[in-house]
Amino acid sequence: MDSNYFKLLLIQAPVILFALTVHEFCHAWTAHMLGDDTAKRQGRLTLNPLAHLDVLGTILMFIAGFGWAKPVPVNPINFKNPRKGMLLVALAGPLSNLMMAIVAGVVIRFIIPGLNPPLSGTISVSVSMLILTLQFGLALAIFNMIPIAPLDGSRVLYGLLPEKQAYSYSRFEPYGVLILFALFIFGDRIFSYILWYPVSILTETLSGYNYFQLSHFWRSLAL
C-alpha cells in the first residue's frame, strides 16, 4: 500500500461513513415516526456514526468493496399496520442514499464545466467527495434494494406481496446471507446487470458524465 492508497482512502472514508450513517438513521427515524421507539431507546436515532457502524462490516467496506452497518432494531408490533410499517422503514434507507446521490449529481452537472485547473486542495477534495457521494450513494441504494434478506429490498418485496406469497417468500430468509456471499464470489456478471449497469446509467443521467469519466476525474484530483 503506497501513499496514494491512503490519500484516496482519506477522501473515501468520510463519504462512506456518512452515507451508511444517514441510511441507518433514516431507518430509525421512520420507525420512530410510525410509532416504534425501539431504535430510539437503543441510541440509534442519531447521526453519530459510532452508533451505527459495525467494525467488521466497515473494514470490509474499504477492503473488499462490500460491508454492512449494525441493523436498526425495529418492533413491527408497534406499527398500526406492521407489514406496511416494515416496508416504509426498509425503503427509507435506500431512498436517503438516492436523494444524496441526486443532489450530488445535480451539483456536479453545474460545477464541473466551470472548473479551471489547477484547482486548490479544498476544491479538489470537495469535488472528489461530491463525485463519491453520487457513485456510492447510487451503489448503496441499488444494492440494498436487491430482494434478498437481510437487504432492505427483501422487506419491501415482503410488504408488497399478498400474504400467502409473502409467507412463502419469507421461508427463504435464513438462506439470504449464503445467497449474497455466493453472488459476491461467483456472480460478477449478475452484479454487473443488477448493480453496476444501473449505477452507470443513473450516474450519467444525473451528472451528465459517465461513471468512468468521473472516477478518473476524482482520482486525478485526489492524487
N, C-alpha and C positions, 0 to 999 in steps of 0.2 A: 504494500500500500504506500503510494507516494504522497507528496504534499497536495497534489491536485485532487486526489480522492477525498482528502479531509476538507479541502475548500468546497467541493461540491456537496459534501455531507453537511457542512455547516449551513448551507443555504437550503438544502432539502429538509433538514430536521425540523425547523420551526413550522414549515408548511404542513408536513405530515402530522406532526403532533397537534397542530391547531385543527386540522381537518378531522382527525379522529376525535378530538375533544368536543368539537361542535356537533359531530354526528351523535355521540353518546348523550351529550347534554340535551339535544332535541328529542331523543327517545324519552329521557327522564321528564322533560318539560311537558311533552304531550301527554304522558301518563298522568302527571300531576293535574293538568288542566281537565282531564277526563274523570278525575275523582280518585286516582290511586296515588297515595303519598309514600309508597314503599321506597321508591328511589330517593325521595327527599329525606326520609328518615335515615337512610343509609349514606347520606352525604354525597349523593350523585347528582343533585340538582345544582350543579356548579360548573363554571368554565375553568376550574383548576385542573390542568392535565393530570396531576398526580392522583386525582380521584378516579380517573377513568382508565389509565394506561396499565396494561398487563406487561410485565417486564419481558417475558419470553416473546410474546406477540410483537412487542415494539422492536426488539432486537432483530427478529426475523424480517420485519417490515423493511429494515435497512439492508440486511444482508441478503435475503432471499427474494425480496420483492413482494412478499405477502406476509400477512400477520393478522393480529386481532387486538382489540381492546377488551376490557372486562365487560361482560354483558350487563346491561342495566336490569336490575330486578323489577319485575312487574307482576302484580297480582290481578289477573283479569276479573276476579270475583268482584272487585271494587268498581268495575265499569257497569253502566246501565245495560249496555249490550256488549258482553265480553268478546265476541268474535269481531265485531266492528271496532271495538276499542283496541284490540291487539293489532288489527290491520292498520289503524291510523298511527299507532305507536311505532310499528315496524316501518311504515312509509316515511315517517318524519326524519329518520336518519339519512337515507339516501337523498331525500328532497333537499335537505340542508346543504349537502355537498354539491348537488346540482345547482342550487341557487348561487353558491360561492363561485362555481365554475362559470356560470352565465355572467355574473358581474365582472369577473376577471377577464373573460373573453371579450366583452364589450369594451372594457378599458383598453385592452391590448389592441383591438381593432383601430382605436383612435390615436393611441400614443406612439406605437412603433413607427408608423410612417414619418412621424415628425422628429425622430431621434437622429442626431448627427454625431457619429463617432469622432473623436474618442469621448466616452462617457465617464462621468465621475463615479467613484466607487459606490456612493449611496444610490445613484440612479441605476447602476448596473445590477446591484443586489435587489433593488425594488422591482425592476422589470423581470429579473430572473424568478423572483418569488411569485409574481403575477402569473407568469407562464406555468410555473409548477402548480399553482393553485388551480389553474384551468385544467391541466392534464391530470393531476392527481385527484382533483375533485370529481371529474368525469369517471375516472377509473374506479374510484371508491363507490360512487353512486351506482354505476352499472354492475360492478361485481356483486355488490350487496343485494341487487335485485334478481340475481340468479335464484331460481326457486328450489334451492337445495338447503335443507337445515344444516347448520343453525343460522344461515344467512337470512336477512330481512325479507327477501323475496319469497321464502317459504311461508312466512307468516302472512304476507299479503295474499298469496295464492290460496292459502287455507281459509282466509276470511272471505274470499270471493267465491269459492266453490260451494255448491249445495252441501247440506250437512252430511249426507251419505258419502258423497265423493270426498269431502274434506276428511272424514274419518278414515277412509281407505288410504288417502294420501298421507295422513299423519303416521301411519304404520311404518312408513319408510324413514321417519325422522331419526331413529337410532343409527341408521347407516349413512347419514348425511356426511359426517366428517370423513369417513372412509372414501366416499364417492368424491369428495373435494380433493383429498390427497391423491387419489388415482388420477383425477383430471390434471392436477399440477404436475404429476410425474409423467403421465403418458398422453395428456390431451393438448399438446401445443397447438395443433390445428384447430381443435374445438374452441380453445380460448381465443384464437385469432378471430373466429367468427362471432363469438358471443361477447367478447370484451374489446379487443384492440381495434377491430374494424369500426364498431360504433364510436369508440373514443376518438379515432382518427377523423371520422366523418363529422362528429359534433365539434371537434377542435377547429376544423376548417370553417364550419358553418358559423361558429360564434366569433372567431377571431379574424377570419379571412386568410389565415396562414395554415399550411398543413402541419401535421404533427411533427414530422422530421425537420422541417424548417425551424419550427420553434425550439425543438430540442437542441439543434445545433446552435441556434442563436443564444439561448440562455447559457449553454455551456461555454461558448466563446466569451460571453460577458463575464461569467464567473471566473474564468481562468485568465 
